Amino acid sequence: MAVLSLRQVTLRYGDSGPDARPAVLDRVDVDVAEQEFVTILGPSGCGKTSLLRLVAGFERPTGGSIVFDGKEVTGPSSQRVVVFQQPWLYPWLSLRENVAFGLKLQQRRVDWKRVDDMIATVGLSGYEKHPPYHLSGGMQQRAALARALVMEPKLLLMDEPFGALDAQTRQRLQEFLLDLWTRVDVTVVFITHDVEEAILLGDRMLIMSTSPGRIALEQKIDIPRPRSEETTLSAPFQEIRKRALATLGRVSISAAGITGTGDDGSVGAAPDDETSTETSMETSVDGREVVVGVSSNEAWSARGPGAQ
Amino acid sequence: MTQARAFVLSEELGEPGRPPSAQGTGSPVPGGRKLSLVERVTHVRLTGRHARWGRRLSTIMVLVGALVIWEILAAAQVFPKVALPTPVAVWDSFKLTATKGYLNKTMGQDVAYSVVRVAAGFVGAVVLGVPIGLLMAESKFVHRVIDPFLQLGRPVPPLAYIPLFVVWFGLGELPKVLLILVGTIPIMIISTIGGVRNIPAQRYEVARCLGAKRRQLFLNVTLPSTLPEVFTGMKVGIGIAWTCLVAAELIAASVGLGWLVEQAATQLQTGIVIAGIIVIGVLGYLMELGIRLLERVLIPWRGHG
């Protein structure tokens, strides 16, 4: 049973006249089941963060409906808590007060045991009295996670929560989240631009395309749990990764608007055929992005303007 | 390619872009810190507590140097004696004013009156200015109503208000305090508005998705987030308050540092004028130090996140 349903959700800024900008989101349909971990993957500017902000209730869609737990979303709620890319802890509060922040807003008497248990769950016991700026980036992000989870939300919305961390910390936090998710009953929608992250964490992965933002690929990830960093080396993981990269390569080419134009050196267009097997790789020459894709039907490549 | 790499390397070596909080502001980073005057003169690198004293010593050396130059200029009579008395003569004027008094008022009385006037005007400006700034930032309507007065009033020198204030509020302490208040309040209002406007949207969004209502957002996010810029405004404002003092004490005053300087000037008592100016400078600096201290106690988190 879907706890969250997006139906024909459209988001557009400015006029809808003839010279309107393309919609940020264009008739997006998404269903998220209870206890599901859905990752949304896409190039920057594809509207994935906008999608999350709509679900959080920070913004209203231009069209379509978002139904959460049987009710239309009209504003933010502590049942749908967001974890941002930056921890955004309040520097004037201690770690403990930060984690208790949401509870304090709702109750006159805070259940401090619940707060301390959650701090223990994210492995920050002993740091309760410290201000957040005494903690490392990874610890701060775990504190932000604790602040969200202590509310016992039905839905946890994560907006590239590990995107600002260094590779090692990110890997540690991914494994931490994998483990945590088995212990906490919560539905997760997780935004990322990292293919490995999207596959490693999710039960299902949605890949979005740009301008307008649409769901380009929906991919079930039936790699058994518990998963760990080693899962990324397994054959099924690599299979899904290939498929995701192919889709991503296609959507980033159409995003750059260089499909099929010959003058700037790009050749051909990405095939729109889902059944063909495709591989693509992204590399960079002199700082310009070059996307090369190979499919069974035709070879295609595209380069940034001016690349030699 | 090699060159490009070398460039990157030298950049990395230059200034490590880590936040100063990580190590505490006091600790020197070898090569990443400017040398103090003492270090440059003596070629001795100082660390930790010694570095702080080194910096203080530098300040003292600069002040002593200025005194020496002043003494030389005065002794050589580059300017007439009445225009530039020697430091020793100023010190004598100060002692005389402090003990015997000038025009029946001792320096102590002048200081007491002026400090109370400045403090009252300044506190009034903070107590009124911060809520006005908060209201203007929160309500477009209030902003539209008050902003024209703020913009028109800001360039007007406090001196220009004197006749009006005398007519409205008489010759007592009230117009003097109000003049300081009126001169200081714009910076308090403007820095408060700036403080509210600069709050990152995510600070609000975090609270909103945790269930905060409008009033809770104001109390738990807006107020604490605005404090650092309020303190910046206060540090600038205390200086402005002192600059308004002389104007305020032109209003039928018979005591006060501004009055003292003004009276001594009309009688060409340059020594007393300079002594009064130095006392005003020192008092203003001490008050700013007080605000800094309060800031360190109230918002130790300033500059973090």
Interface residues (C-beta under 8 A of the other chain):
Chain A: A56 G57 F58 G75 P76 S77 S78 R80 V81 V82 F84 Q86 W88 L89 Y90 P91 W92 F101 G102 L105 Q106 P131 P132 Y133 R147 A148 M151 L157
Chain B: S21 P200 Q202 R203 E205 V206 A207 R208 C209 L210 G211 A212 K213 Q216 N220 V221 P224 L227 I299 P300 W301 H304 G305
